[in-house]
Amino acid sequence: MKLVNYQLQTQMESVKQEATHFLKEYLQSILEDKTKAYYQKADYVGLSLNELSNKIDTLSEDIKELQQLKKRLSTALDISKEVTATILLQNGIDRIEGTIISSITLSKESTKEKVSMAVLNKEELLKRGFVKYELDTDALQTALLQDTNLQRELKPFVEIVKTKETTPAKAKVNLKRSANNTQADELLQLVQNQAA
Protein backbone atom coordinates (compact mmCIF):
# COMPACT_ATOMS: atom_id res chain seq x y z
CA MET A 1 0.00 0.00 0.00
CA LYS A 2 1.26 3.49 -0.84
CA LEU A 3 2.08 5.88 1.98
CA VAL A 4 1.07 9.03 0.09
CA ASN A 5 -2.30 9.36 -1.64
CA TYR A 6 -3.07 11.22 -4.83
CA GLN A 7 -5.13 14.33 -4.08
CA LEU A 8 -7.96 12.94 -6.20
CA GLN A 9 -7.77 9.65 -4.29
CA THR A 10 -8.08 11.56 -1.02
CA GLN A 11 -11.14 13.40 -2.39
CA MET A 12 -12.66 10.07 -3.47
CA GLU A 13 -12.01 8.42 -0.12
CA SER A 14 -13.79 11.19 1.78
CA VAL A 15 -16.79 11.62 -0.56
CA LYS A 16 -20.27 10.87 0.74
CA GLN A 17 -23.42 10.19 -1.29
CA GLU A 18 -25.09 13.42 -0.19
CA ALA A 19 -21.98 15.61 -0.67
CA THR A 20 -20.38 14.97 -4.06
CA HIS A 21 -20.02 18.65 -4.97
CA PHE A 22 -16.29 18.99 -4.17
CA LEU A 23 -15.36 15.78 -5.96
CA LYS A 24 -17.32 16.84 -9.04
CA GLU A 25 -15.59 20.22 -9.09
CA TYR A 26 -12.15 18.67 -8.65
CA LEU A 27 -12.73 16.09 -11.40
CA GLN A 28 -14.02 18.83 -13.68
CA SER A 29 -10.89 20.92 -13.04
CA ILE A 30 -8.68 17.93 -13.88
CA LEU A 31 -10.50 17.33 -17.16
CA GLU A 32 -10.36 21.03 -18.09
CA ASP A 33 -6.65 21.40 -17.26
CA LYS A 34 -5.02 22.45 -20.57
CA THR A 35 -1.48 21.85 -19.27
CA LYS A 36 -1.91 18.07 -19.07
CA ALA A 37 -2.30 15.61 -21.93
CA TYR A 38 -5.52 13.55 -22.03
CA TYR A 39 -3.62 10.33 -21.24
CA GLN A 40 -2.13 11.95 -18.11
CA LYS A 41 -5.61 12.92 -16.98
CA ALA A 42 -6.87 9.40 -17.68
CA ASP A 43 -3.94 7.88 -15.78
CA TYR A 44 -4.51 10.21 -12.81
CA VAL A 45 -8.22 9.40 -12.56
CA GLY A 46 -7.69 5.70 -13.27
CA LEU A 47 -4.82 5.33 -10.78
CA SER A 48 -6.82 7.15 -8.09
CA LEU A 49 -9.77 4.79 -8.60
CA ASN A 50 -7.41 1.79 -8.71
CA GLU A 51 -5.65 2.80 -5.48
CA LEU A 52 -9.00 3.11 -3.74
CA SER A 53 -9.96 -0.35 -5.01
CA ASN A 54 -6.59 -1.74 -3.87
CA LYS A 55 -7.14 -0.30 -0.40
CA ILE A 56 -10.53 -2.02 -0.20
CA ASP A 57 -8.96 -5.34 -1.28
CA THR A 58 -6.15 -4.96 1.26
CA LEU A 59 -8.62 -4.14 4.03
CA SER A 60 -10.79 -7.12 3.08
CA GLU A 61 -7.77 -9.42 3.32
CA ASP A 62 -6.70 -7.84 6.63
CA ILE A 63 -10.20 -8.28 8.04
CA LYS A 64 -10.19 -11.95 7.02
CA GLU A 65 -6.78 -12.49 8.65
CA LEU A 66 -7.88 -10.66 11.80
CA GLN A 67 -11.05 -12.78 12.00
CA GLN A 68 -8.95 -15.94 11.71
CA LEU A 69 -6.57 -14.65 14.38
CA LYS A 70 -9.48 -13.74 16.65
CA LYS A 71 -10.98 -17.21 16.22
CA ARG A 72 -7.62 -18.89 16.92
CA LEU A 73 -6.99 -16.73 19.99
CA SER A 74 -10.54 -17.30 21.30
CA THR A 75 -10.04 -21.05 20.98
CA ALA A 76 -6.63 -20.81 22.68
CA LEU A 77 -8.16 -18.75 25.52
CA ASP A 78 -10.95 -21.30 26.05
CA ILE A 79 -8.48 -24.19 26.06
CA SER A 80 -6.18 -22.32 28.47
CA LYS A 81 -9.08 -21.62 30.83
CA GLU A 82 -10.15 -25.27 30.74
CA VAL A 83 -6.59 -26.53 31.37
CA THR A 84 -6.16 -24.05 34.24
CA ALA A 85 -9.46 -25.18 35.76
CA THR A 86 -8.50 -28.84 35.40
CA ILE A 87 -5.14 -28.30 37.16
CA LEU A 88 -6.74 -26.26 39.94
CA LEU A 89 -9.48 -28.87 40.46
CA GLN A 90 -6.93 -31.71 40.51
CA ASN A 91 -5.16 -29.88 43.32
CA GLY A 92 -8.37 -29.22 45.25
CA ILE A 93 -8.30 -25.48 44.58
CA ASP A 94 -11.44 -23.57 43.65
CA ARG A 95 -10.13 -20.02 44.21
CA ILE A 96 -6.73 -18.29 44.20
CA GLU A 97 -6.25 -14.74 45.46
CA GLY A 98 -3.80 -12.45 43.66
CA THR A 99 -2.10 -9.16 44.43
CA ILE A 100 -2.70 -7.55 41.05
CA ILE A 101 -5.80 -9.51 40.06
CA SER A 102 -8.50 -10.01 42.64
CA SER A 103 -8.75 -13.77 42.17
CA ILE A 104 -9.01 -16.72 39.84
CA THR A 105 -12.22 -18.65 40.37
CA LEU A 106 -13.79 -21.59 38.56
CA SER A 107 -17.09 -21.69 36.77
CA LYS A 108 -19.18 -24.75 37.48
CA GLU A 109 -19.32 -27.52 34.94
CA SER A 110 -22.63 -27.31 33.10
CA THR A 111 -24.60 -29.80 31.05
CA LYS A 112 -27.10 -28.96 28.32
CA GLU A 113 -29.56 -31.39 26.85
CA LYS A 114 -29.86 -31.47 23.08
CA VAL A 115 -32.85 -33.03 21.39
CA SER A 116 -32.60 -34.56 17.95
CA MET A 117 -35.16 -36.50 16.02
CA ALA A 118 -35.11 -39.22 13.34
CA VAL A 119 -38.15 -39.31 11.06
CA LEU A 120 -39.22 -42.92 10.50
CA ASN A 121 -42.33 -42.41 8.33
CA LYS A 122 -42.31 -39.05 6.58
CA GLU A 123 -45.47 -39.66 4.54
CA GLU A 124 -47.62 -40.44 7.58
CA LEU A 125 -46.34 -37.35 9.39
CA LEU A 126 -47.07 -35.19 6.33
CA LYS A 127 -50.66 -36.54 6.27
CA ARG A 128 -51.06 -35.55 9.92
CA GLY A 129 -50.33 -31.90 9.14
CA PHE A 130 -46.66 -31.46 9.97
CA VAL A 131 -46.00 -29.66 6.71
CA LYS A 132 -44.16 -26.66 5.42
CA TYR A 133 -43.48 -27.36 1.80
CA GLU A 134 -42.06 -30.57 3.17
CA LEU A 135 -42.31 -32.13 6.59
CA ASP A 136 -42.22 -29.40 9.27
CA THR A 137 -39.73 -31.04 11.62
CA ASP A 138 -39.59 -27.94 13.86
CA ALA A 139 -43.34 -28.01 14.55
CA LEU A 140 -43.25 -31.79 14.93
CA GLN A 141 -40.44 -31.68 17.48
CA THR A 142 -42.14 -28.87 19.45
CA ALA A 143 -45.45 -30.76 19.47
CA LEU A 144 -43.81 -34.02 20.53
CA LEU A 145 -41.93 -32.38 23.40
CA GLN A 146 -45.14 -30.78 24.70
CA ASP A 147 -47.58 -33.68 24.28
CA THR A 148 -46.80 -37.18 25.62
CA ASN A 149 -50.03 -38.57 24.10
CA LEU A 150 -48.86 -37.40 20.69
CA GLN A 151 -45.50 -39.04 21.34
CA ARG A 152 -47.23 -42.40 21.88
CA GLU A 153 -49.46 -41.92 18.84
CA LEU A 154 -46.56 -41.02 16.54
CA LYS A 155 -44.04 -43.47 17.98
CA PRO A 156 -44.14 -45.74 14.89
CA PHE A 157 -43.33 -42.74 12.67
CA VAL A 158 -40.74 -40.74 14.60
CA GLU A 159 -38.00 -41.41 17.13
CA ILE A 160 -36.93 -38.89 19.79
CA VAL A 161 -33.26 -38.96 20.81
CA LYS A 162 -31.97 -36.90 23.75
CA THR A 163 -28.28 -36.21 24.18
CA LYS A 164 -26.35 -34.21 26.75
CA GLU A 165 -23.60 -31.72 26.00
CA THR A 166 -21.15 -30.93 28.80
CA THR A 167 -19.31 -27.62 28.96
CA PRO A 168 -16.13 -28.07 31.01
CA ALA A 169 -15.26 -25.78 33.92
CA LYS A 170 -13.15 -22.76 32.97
CA ALA A 171 -10.90 -20.48 34.94
CA LYS A 172 -12.06 -16.88 35.22
CA VAL A 173 -9.75 -13.94 35.97
CA ASN A 174 -11.40 -11.34 38.20
CA LEU A 175 -9.56 -8.03 38.01
CA LYS A 176 -9.43 -5.60 40.86
CA ARG A 177 -11.13 -2.33 40.05
CA SER A 178 -7.88 -0.41 40.34
CA ALA A 179 -5.51 -2.93 38.76
CA ASN A 180 -2.11 -1.30 38.49
CA ASN A 181 -0.46 -2.17 35.18
CA THR A 182 2.93 -1.02 36.43
CA GLN A 183 2.76 -3.61 39.21
CA ALA A 184 1.81 -6.27 36.68
CA ASP A 185 4.74 -5.33 34.42
CA GLU A 186 7.14 -5.42 37.38
CA LEU A 187 5.81 -8.81 38.49
CA LEU A 188 6.13 -10.27 34.99
CA GLN A 189 9.65 -8.84 34.68
CA LEU A 190 10.58 -10.40 38.05
CA VAL A 191 9.27 -13.80 36.90
CA GLN A 192 11.18 -13.54 33.61
CA ASN A 193 14.41 -12.58 35.42
CA GLN A 194 14.10 -15.54 37.77
CA ALA A 195 13.55 -17.90 34.84
CA ALA A 196 16.67 -16.63 33.06
Protein Blocks (a to p, Z undefined) as FASTA:
>chain_A
ZZbdcfklmmmmmpcfklmmlmmmmmmmmmmmmkbcfklmmmmmmmmmmmmmmmmmmmmm
mmmmmmmmmmmmmmmmmmmmmmmmmmmmmnopabdcdfkbmbdcddddddddddddddfb
lmlmmmnopackbccfklmmmmmmmmmklmmmmmmmoccddddddddddddddddfklcf
klmmmmmmmmmmmmZZ
